[in-house]
């Protein structure tokens, strides 16, 4: 193998491993907030079935896909499309009222919709046994 190719490959591998180590040190709030934004993208594009699929098992046990679809439509349709969204806060906790003990992040976003400006979206996520953050509730005020 050519030496000019080997050195850059080892350098690239080192940078990748460093990136993985840094990602492993990310705060739960930041990871969950990122997952919330991905999930909100599904809701923003009317992919309600997919957004339900990505929710926590406990939520899906309590709320059918059909019920979720009608509820989220009731919430979002009057607001119009998202114009802008920015993170407001993300708070980590091990206790939520009415929820079993676990790890949770309550992420809030300041969102401007076509028909409602200055709204606050709240997305609550729980950490699953598989170490994946999943949405367990959503509201807009």
Buried (B, 14 or more C-beta within 10 A) or exposed (E): EEEEEEEEEEEEEEEEEEEEEEEEEEEBBBBBBBBBBEBBBBBBEBBBEEBBEBBBEBBBEEBEBEEBBEEBEEBBEEBEEBEEBEBEBBEBEEEBEEBEEBBBBBBBBBBBBEEBEEBEBBBBBBBBEEEEBBBBBBEBE
